[in-house]
Amino acid sequence: MSKLITNSPIFVSKLLHHSKMPAFTLYGARGSTNTDRVRLTLAEGGFTDYELVLVNLQKGEQKSEEHMKRHPWGKIPVVIFPEGFTLYESRAICKYLAKKYSFPLLPPDSDVEAAALFDQAQSTEMLYFADPTGRIAFEKFAKKFMGLPPDEAVVSGALRSLETFLDVAECLLQHNDYMSGKDFTLVDIYYIPLIQRLFACGYADVILSRKAVSAWWDRCINRPAIQKLLAADKEAAAAAAK
């Protein structure tokens, strides 16, 4: 079962000394869309043999000398294996874990066309969805915690780009159940955290107003493993707020 610990080297050392060594350690943060991308992948794979070490972003722990050794740009998430293998960037981590532990979230290597369509869908998500949506999330969500007002011009431009992408996705999803074809894959997981952030920022309508996109979203968000993780996170957030 996955363990949650704080970013305390002494505590980590004691915990590992008295327990079975986990398969790897995931350094991340609650509420981080990039961290959640990895956690959702692990949930879909039914994989719990890992440790989640929380990095306090508000305190700037991601820029600490210790963390910069893990991630040269001082970001999250990062995974580190007992033998020392270290990997950062959420999509690279997700794909590596899916391959390493044989999660049914990638097309088989033998199907060259399906693999190519997966790569195409992955590039589409990064370039045409994550970029504008990330800008909206930063302006409307992150800046609240920084005590800064959103730049509405940035939001407006990003929203136009997002709407254009979703109009195309609406057409494509009329012929496919998922973003890279007929099967649920990592690419669909990649969308989930940022779409949740759109909902939190008051932009649910950009998803729900498009019939095929909305149906795809329902198929993704209502998967049992994803629902279980989201419920656990909601419970943890409620407990932390007490």
C-alpha positions, 0 to 999 in steps of 0.5 A, spaced: 500 500 500 502 506 498 505 510 504 504 518 505 510 521 508 512 528 509 519 531 506 523 529 513 529 525 511 530 523 518 523 520 518 524 517 511 530 514 514 527 511 520 520 509 516 524 505 511 529 502 516 523 498 519 519 497 513 519 493 507 523 498 502 517 500 497 518 499 489 520 507 488 519 514 492 514 519 488 516 526 490 510 531 489 504 535 492 497 534 493 493 539 488 499 538 483 496 537 476 503 534 474 503 529 481 496 527 480 497 525 473 502 520 475 498 518 481 492 517 477 496 512 472 498 508 478 491 508 481 489 505 474 494 500 474 492 498 481 499 499 483 500 501 491 507 499 492 510 506 492 511 512 497 509 519 496 513 524 499 510 531 499 514 537 497 511 543 500 511 548 494 508 554 498 515 553 502 519 553 496 521 546 498 522 544 490 527 549 490 531 547 495 538 544 494 536 537 496 530 537 491 534 540 485 539 534 485 532 530 484 530 535 479 534 540 475 529 545 474 526 545 481 519 542 479 515 536 481 514 530 480 520 526 481 520 518 482 527 515 485 528 508 485 532 504 490 538 503 486 538 510 484 534 511 477 531 518 477 526 520 472 522 527 472 517 530 468 510 527 469 508 524 462 515 521 462 514 518 468 507 515 467 509 512 460 515 509 464 511 506 469 506 503 465 511 500 461 515 497 467 509 494 470 505 492 464 499 497 466 494 496 460 494 503 458 499 503 452 498 500 445 502 494 444 509 495 441 507 490 435 501 495 433 505 500 430 499 504 427 496 504 434 503 506 437 503 512 432 496 514 434 498 514 441 504 518 440 500 523 436 494 524 441 500 525 446 503 531 442 496 533 441 494 534 448 501 537 450 501 542 445 493 544 444 490 542 450 495 543 456 498 549 454 492 554 454 489 550 460 495 551 464 495 558 462 488 559 465 489 555 471 495 559 473 492 565 472 485 563 475 487 558 480 495 559 482 495 566 482 490 566 488 494 563 493 500 568 491 495 574 492 495 576 485 490 578 480 489 574 474 491 577 467 484 577 464 488 578 457 492 572 458 485 568 460 481 570 454 487 568 449 488 562 452 480 560 453 480 562 445 485 557 444 482 551 448 475 552 445 478 551 438 482 545 441 475 542 444 471 544 437 476 539 434 476 534 439 468 534 439 469 532 432 474 526 433 470 524 439 464 522 435 468 517 432 472 514 437 471 513 445 477 515 447 483 520 445 487 516 441 482 511 439 477 505 441 481 504 448 482 508 454 490 510 455 495 514 458 493 520 454 486 520 457 489 520 464 493 526 462 487 530 461 484 529 467 487 533 472 487 540 468 480 538 466 478 538 474 482 545 474 478 548 469 472 545 473 475 549 479 476 555 476 469 555 473 470 553 466 466 546 466 461 549 461 467 548 456 467 541 457 460 539 458 457 544 453 460 539 447 456 532 447 462 528 445 467 531 449 462 531 455 461 523 454 468 522 453 469 526 460 464 521 463 467 515 461 474 517 464 472 520 470 467 515 472 472 509 472 472 505 478 480 506 480 479 514 478 473 515 482 476 511 488 483 515 488 479 522 487 474 520 493 480 518 498 483 525 496 477 529 498 477 525 504 484 527 506 483 534 504 477 534 508 481 531 514 486 536 513 482 542 513 479 540 520 
